[in-house]
Amino acid sequence: MSVAFVPERLRGKAEVNQETLQRLLEENDQLIRCIVEYQSKGRATDCVQYQHILHRNLIYLATIADATPPSTQKAAD
């Protein structure tokens, strides 16, 4: 199950911290590797579920980034 999935009753109550974000990024890395593997084996239809989870995770990360005030975001190196 994706770490980005939060039950309806808990939405807006979960604390987003560095550990959660790191786990989500690691999960996305695994999802991308799985998707690439399935596609390279000619099984593109089998990776659709992973693409959906990846999409949900990316939307979640984008939502967090948009909601974070500019003063708390790290400057790009």
N, CA, C and O atoms as a GROMACS GRO file, in nm:
protein
  308
    1MET      N    1   0.084  -0.118   0.000
    1MET     CA    2   0.000   0.000   0.000
    1MET      C    3   0.088   0.123   0.000
    1MET      O    4   0.193   0.125   0.064
    2SER      N    5   0.047   0.221  -0.070
    2SER     CA    6   0.121   0.345  -0.081
    2SER      C    7   0.119   0.422   0.050
    2SER      O    8   0.017   0.427   0.118
    3VAL      N    9   0.232   0.483   0.083
    3VAL     CA   10   0.235   0.566   0.204
    3VAL      C   11   0.155   0.693   0.185
    3VAL      O   12   0.123   0.761   0.283
    4ALA      N   13   0.123   0.726   0.061
    4ALA     CA   14   0.043   0.846   0.035
    4ALA      C   15  -0.104   0.822   0.063
    4ALA      O   16  -0.182   0.918   0.075
    5PHE      N   17  -0.144   0.695   0.073
    5PHE     CA   18  -0.285   0.666   0.098
    5PHE      C   19  -0.317   0.693   0.244
    5PHE      O   20  -0.256   0.636   0.334
    6VAL      N   21  -0.411   0.778   0.266
    6VAL     CA   22  -0.457   0.809   0.401
    6VAL      C   23  -0.608   0.793   0.403
    6VAL      O   24  -0.677   0.852   0.319
    7PRO      N   25  -0.662   0.715   0.497
    7PRO     CA   26  -0.807   0.699   0.504
    7PRO      C   27  -0.877   0.834   0.519
    7PRO      O   28  -0.822   0.928   0.577
    8GLU      N   29  -0.997   0.843   0.466
    8GLU     CA   30  -1.076   0.967   0.467
    8GLU      C   31  -1.083   1.030   0.606
    8GLU      O   32  -1.071   1.152   0.619
    9ARG      N   33  -1.103   0.951   0.709
    9ARG     CA   34  -1.119   1.003   0.845
    9ARG      C   35  -0.991   1.066   0.900
    9ARG      O   36  -0.998   1.144   0.995
   10LEU      N   37  -0.876   1.033   0.842
   10LEU     CA   38  -0.749   1.087   0.892
   10LEU      C   39  -0.692   1.198   0.804
   10LEU      O   40  -0.589   1.257   0.838
   11ARG      N   41  -0.756   1.227   0.693
   11ARG     CA   42  -0.702   1.327   0.602
   11ARG      C   43  -0.695   1.463   0.669
   11ARG      O   44  -0.786   1.503   0.741
   12GLY      N   45  -0.586   1.533   0.644
   12GLY     CA   46  -0.564   1.664   0.702
   12GLY      C   47  -0.509   1.659   0.844
   12GLY      O   48  -0.478   1.763   0.902
   13LYS      N   49  -0.496   1.538   0.901
   13LYS     CA   50  -0.448   1.525   1.038
   13LYS      C   51  -0.308   1.464   1.043
   13LYS      O   52  -0.242   1.469   1.147
   14ALA      N   53  -0.263   1.408   0.932
   14ALA     CA   54  -0.132   1.344   0.930
   14ALA      C   55  -0.022   1.450   0.922
   14ALA      O   56  -0.033   1.547   0.848
   15GLU      N   57   0.082   1.428   1.000
   15GLU     CA   58   0.195   1.521   0.997
   15GLU      C   59   0.289   1.477   0.885
   15GLU      O   60   0.328   1.360   0.877
   16VAL      N   61   0.326   1.571   0.802
   16VAL     CA   62   0.419   1.542   0.694
   16VAL      C   63   0.558   1.580   0.744
   16VAL      O   64   0.586   1.696   0.772
   17ASN      N   65   0.644   1.480   0.755
   17ASN     CA   66   0.780   1.507   0.801
   17ASN      C   67   0.879   1.454   0.699
   17ASN      O   68   0.841   1.392   0.600
   18GLN      N   69   1.006   1.479   0.724
   18GLN     CA   70   1.112   1.440   0.630
   18GLN      C   71   1.114   1.289   0.607
   18GLN      O   72   1.138   1.243   0.496
   19GLU      N   73   1.089   1.212   0.712
   19GLU     CA   74   1.090   1.065   0.700
   19GLU      C   75   0.979   1.016   0.607
   19GLU      O   76   1.002   0.929   0.523
   20THR      N   77   0.861   1.072   0.622
   20THR     CA   78   0.748   1.035   0.536
   20THR      C   79   0.777   1.070   0.391
   20THR      O   80   0.752   0.990   0.301
   21LEU      N   81   0.831   1.189   0.368
   21LEU     CA   82   0.864   1.230   0.232
   21LEU      C   83   0.971   1.139   0.172
   21LEU      O   84   0.962   1.103   0.055
   22GLN      N   85   1.072   1.103   0.252
   22GLN     CA   86   1.178   1.015   0.202
   22GLN      C   87   1.122   0.877   0.166
   22GLN      O   88   1.158   0.821   0.063
   23ARG      N   89   1.035   0.824   0.251
   23ARG     CA   90   0.973   0.694   0.221
   23ARG      C   91   0.892   0.700   0.092
   23ARG      O   92   0.892   0.606   0.013
   24LEU      N   93   0.823   0.811   0.072
   24LEU     CA   94   0.743   0.828  -0.048
   24LEU      C   95   0.832   0.835  -0.172
   24LEU      O   96   0.799   0.777  -0.275
   25LEU      N   97   0.942   0.907  -0.162
   25LEU     CA   98   1.036   0.915  -0.275
   25LEU      C   99   1.098   0.778  -0.306
   25LEU      O  100   1.116   0.744  -0.422
   26GLU      N  101   1.129   0.702  -0.203
   26GLU     CA  102   1.183   0.567  -0.223
   26GLU      C  103   1.079   0.475  -0.286
   26GLU      O  104   1.110   0.393  -0.372
   27GLU      N  105   0.955   0.490  -0.243
   27GLU     CA  106   0.847   0.411  -0.303
   27GLU      C  107   0.832   0.446  -0.451
   27GLU      O  108   0.816   0.358  -0.535
   28ASN      N  109   0.838   0.575  -0.482
   28ASN     CA  110   0.828   0.617  -0.622
   28ASN      C  111   0.941   0.559  -0.705
   28ASN      O  112   0.920   0.519  -0.820
   29ASP      N  113   1.061   0.553  -0.648
   29ASP     CA  114   1.175   0.493  -0.718
   29ASP      C  115   1.146   0.347  -0.750
   29ASP      O  116   1.170   0.301  -0.862
   30GLN      N  117   1.094   0.274  -0.653
   30GLN     CA  118   1.059   0.133  -0.675
   30GLN      C  119   0.948   0.118  -0.779
   30GLN      O  120   0.954   0.028  -0.863
   31LEU      N  121   0.849   0.204  -0.773
   31LEU     CA  122   0.740   0.198  -0.871
   31LEU      C  123   0.791   0.221  -1.012
   31LEU      O  124   0.752   0.150  -1.104
   32ILE      N  125   0.879   0.319  -1.029
   32ILE     CA  126   0.934   0.348  -1.161
   32ILE      C  127   1.015   0.230  -1.212
   32ILE      O  128   1.004   0.194  -1.329
   33ARG      N  129   1.095   0.170  -1.126
   33ARG     CA  130   1.174   0.053  -1.166
   33ARG      C  131   1.082  -0.063  -1.209
   33ARG      O  132   1.110  -0.132  -1.307
   34CYS      N  133   0.976  -0.083  -1.135
   34CYS     CA  134   0.881  -0.190  -1.166
   34CYS      C  135   0.812  -0.162  -1.300
   34CYS      O  136   0.798  -0.252  -1.383
   35ILE      N  137   0.771  -0.039  -1.321
   35ILE     CA  138   0.704   0.000  -1.446
   35ILE      C  139   0.797  -0.022  -1.564
   35ILE      O  140   0.757  -0.078  -1.666
   36VAL      N  141   0.922   0.020  -1.550
   36VAL     CA  142   1.020   0.004  -1.658
   36VAL      C  143   1.043  -0.144  -1.687
   36VAL      O  144   1.051  -0.184  -1.803
   37GLU      N  145   1.054  -0.223  -1.583
   37GLU     CA  146   1.075  -0.367  -1.600
   37GLU      C  147   0.959  -0.433  -1.676
   37GLU      O  148   0.980  -0.508  -1.770
   38TYR      N  149   0.836  -0.403  -1.634
   38TYR     CA  150   0.720  -0.459  -1.702
   38TYR      C  151   0.715  -0.414  -1.848
   38TYR      O  152   0.687  -0.494  -1.938
   39GLN      N  153   0.743  -0.287  -1.872
   39GLN     CA  154   0.738  -0.237  -2.010
   39GLN      C  155   0.846  -0.301  -2.095
   39GLN      O  156   0.822  -0.331  -2.212
   40SER      N  157   0.965  -0.324  -2.039
   40SER     CA  158   1.073  -0.385  -2.116
   40SER      C  159   1.043  -0.530  -2.150
   40SER      O  160   1.098  -0.585  -2.246
   41LYS      N  161   0.956  -0.593  -2.071
   41LYS     CA  162   0.916  -0.731  -2.097
   41LYS      C  163   0.792  -0.739  -2.184
   41LYS      O  164   0.738  -0.847  -2.209
   42GLY      N  165   0.747  -0.622  -2.232
   42GLY     CA  166   0.630  -0.620  -2.319
   42GLY      C  167   0.499  -0.640  -2.245
   42GLY      O  168   0.399  -0.680  -2.304
   43ARG      N  169   0.498  -0.611  -2.116
   43ARG     CA  170   0.379  -0.631  -2.034
   43ARG      C  171   0.327  -0.496  -1.985
   43ARG      O  172   0.304  -0.477  -1.865
   44ALA      N  173   0.309  -0.403  -2.078
   44ALA     CA  174   0.268  -0.267  -2.042
   44ALA      C  175   0.135  -0.264  -1.969
   44ALA      O  176   0.116  -0.181  -1.879
   45THR      N  177   0.044  -0.352  -2.005
   45THR     CA  178  -0.087  -0.350  -1.939
   45THR      C  179  -0.078  -0.392  -1.792
   45THR      O  180  -0.162  -0.354  -1.710
   46ASP      N  181   0.025  -0.471  -1.759
   46ASP     CA  182   0.042  -0.516  -1.621
   46ASP      C  183   0.092  -0.405  -1.529
   46ASP      O  184   0.081  -0.417  -1.407
   47CYS      N  185   0.148  -0.300  -1.584
   47CYS     CA  186   0.205  -0.195  -1.499
   47CYS      C  187   0.109  -0.078  -1.476
   47CYS      O  188   0.146   0.019  -1.410
   48VAL      N  189  -0.012  -0.086  -1.528
   48VAL     CA  190  -0.108   0.024  -1.513
   48VAL      C  191  -0.136   0.053  -1.365
   48VAL      O  192  -0.144   0.170  -1.327
   49GLN      N  193  -0.152  -0.049  -1.283
   49GLN     CA  194  -0.181  -0.025  -1.141
   49GLN      C  195  -0.067   0.050  -1.074
   49GLN      O  196  -0.091   0.134  -0.987
   50TYR      N  197   0.057   0.020  -1.113
   50TYR     CA  198   0.172   0.089  -1.055
   50TYR      C  199   0.179   0.234  -1.104
   50TYR      O  200   0.220   0.323  -1.030
   51GLN      N  201   0.139   0.257  -1.228
   51GLN     CA  202   0.134   0.392  -1.280
   51GLN      C  203   0.031   0.476  -1.206
   51GLN      O  204   0.053   0.595  -1.182
   52HIS      N  205  -0.080   0.416  -1.169
   52HIS     CA  206  -0.183   0.487  -1.094
   52HIS      C  207  -0.132   0.526  -0.955
   52HIS      O  208  -0.156   0.638  -0.909
   53ILE      N  209  -0.063   0.434  -0.888
   53ILE     CA  210  -0.008   0.464  -0.756
   53ILE      C  211   0.098   0.573  -0.766
   53ILE      O  212   0.100   0.666  -0.685
   54LEU      N  213   0.185   0.563  -0.868
   54LEU     CA  214   0.288   0.665  -0.888
   54LEU      C  215   0.224   0.801  -0.913
   54LEU      O  216   0.269   0.902  -0.858
   55HIS      N  217   0.121   0.804  -0.994
   55HIS     CA  218   0.051   0.930  -1.023
   55HIS      C  219  -0.007   0.989  -0.894
   55HIS      O  220   0.008   1.108  -0.869
   56ARG      N  221  -0.071   0.907  -0.814
   56ARG     CA  222  -0.129   0.954  -0.687
   56ARG      C  223  -0.019   1.009  -0.596
   56ARG      O  224  -0.037   1.114  -0.533
   57ASN      N  225   0.094   0.938  -0.589
   57ASN     CA  226   0.205   0.985  -0.506
   57ASN      C  227   0.259   1.120  -0.554
   57ASN      O  228   0.288   1.208  -0.473
   58LEU      N  229   0.272   1.135  -0.685
   58LEU     CA  230   0.325   1.259  -0.740
   58LEU      C  231   0.229   1.376  -0.715
   58LEU      O  232   0.273   1.487  -0.686
   59ILE      N  233   0.101   1.350  -0.728
   59ILE     CA  234   0.002   1.454  -0.699
   59ILE      C  235   0.009   1.493  -0.552
   59ILE      O  236   0.001   1.611  -0.518
   60TYR      N  237   0.024   1.394  -0.465
   60TYR     CA  238   0.036   1.420  -0.322
   60TYR      C  239   0.158   1.507  -0.293
   60TYR      O  240   0.149   1.605  -0.218
   61LEU      N  241   0.273   1.473  -0.352
   61LEU     CA  242   0.394   1.552  -0.332
   61LEU      C  243   0.379   1.694  -0.385
   61LEU      O  244   0.424   1.790  -0.322
   62ALA      N  245   0.316   1.707  -0.501
   62ALA     CA  246   0.293   1.839  -0.558
   62ALA      C  247   0.201   1.922  -0.469
   62ALA      O  248   0.222   2.042  -0.453
   63THR      N  249   0.101   1.860  -0.411
   63THR     CA  250   0.009   1.929  -0.322
   63THR      C  251   0.082   1.979  -0.198
   63THR      O  252   0.058   2.091  -0.152
   64ILE      N  253   0.170   1.896  -0.143
   64ILE     CA  254   0.249   1.937  -0.027
   64ILE      C  255   0.340   2.053  -0.064
   64ILE      O  256   0.351   2.151   0.010
   65ALA      N  257   0.406   2.043  -0.178
   65ALA     CA  258   0.496   2.150  -0.223
   65ALA      C  259   0.421   2.280  -0.242
   65ALA      O  260   0.470   2.386  -0.205
   66ASP      N  261   0.303   2.274  -0.300
   66ASP     CA  262   0.223   2.394  -0.323
   66ASP      C  263   0.175   2.456  -0.191
   66ASP      O  264   0.160   2.578  -0.182
   67ALA      N  265   0.152   2.373  -0.090
   67ALA     CA  266   0.100   2.422   0.037
   67ALA      C  267   0.210   2.470   0.132
   67ALA      O  268   0.181   2.532   0.235
   68THR      N  269   0.335   2.440   0.098
   68THR     CA  270   0.445   2.479   0.183
   68THR      C  271   0.485   2.623   0.157
   68THR      O  272   0.514   2.659   0.043
   69PRO      N  273   0.486   2.707   0.261
   69PRO     CA  274   0.526   2.846   0.242
   69PRO      C  275   0.668   2.856   0.188
   69PRO      O  276   0.753   2.776   0.225
   70PRO      N  277   0.695   2.952   0.102
   70PRO     CA  278   0.828   2.965   0.040
   70PRO      C  279   0.941   2.977   0.142
   70PRO      O  280   1.053   2.934   0.114
   71SER      N  281   0.916   3.034   0.256
   71SER     CA  282   1.022   3.052   0.356
   71SER      C  283   1.069   2.922   0.418
   71SER      O  284   1.179   2.917   0.474
   72THR      N  285   0.987   2.816   0.410
   72THR     CA  286   1.026   2.688   0.470
   72THR      C  287   1.080   2.591   0.366
   72THR      O  288   1.129   2.484   0.402
   73GLN      N  289   1.073   2.626   0.239
   73GLN     CA  290   1.128   2.539   0.135
   73GLN      C  291   1.278   2.560   0.127
   73GLN      O  292   1.325   2.673   0.142
   74LYS      N  293   1.352   2.454   0.103
   74LYS     CA  294   1.497   2.464   0.088
   74LYS      C  295   1.530   2.525  -0.047
   74LYS      O  296   1.463   2.497  -0.146
   75ALA      N  297   1.629   2.607  -0.050
   75ALA     CA  298   1.674   2.668  -0.176
   75ALA      C  299   1.742   2.564  -0.261
   75ALA      O  300   1.812   2.476  -0.210
   76ALA      N  301   1.722   2.573  -0.392
   76ALA     CA  302   1.785   2.480  -0.485
   76ALA      C  303   1.936   2.507  -0.489
   76ALA      O  304   1.979   2.623  -0.489
   77ASP      N  305   2.014   2.401  -0.491
   77ASP     CA  306   2.160   2.418  -0.497
   77ASP      C  307   2.206   2.444  -0.637
   77ASP      O  308   2.326   2.461  -0.660
   0.00000   0.00000   0.00000
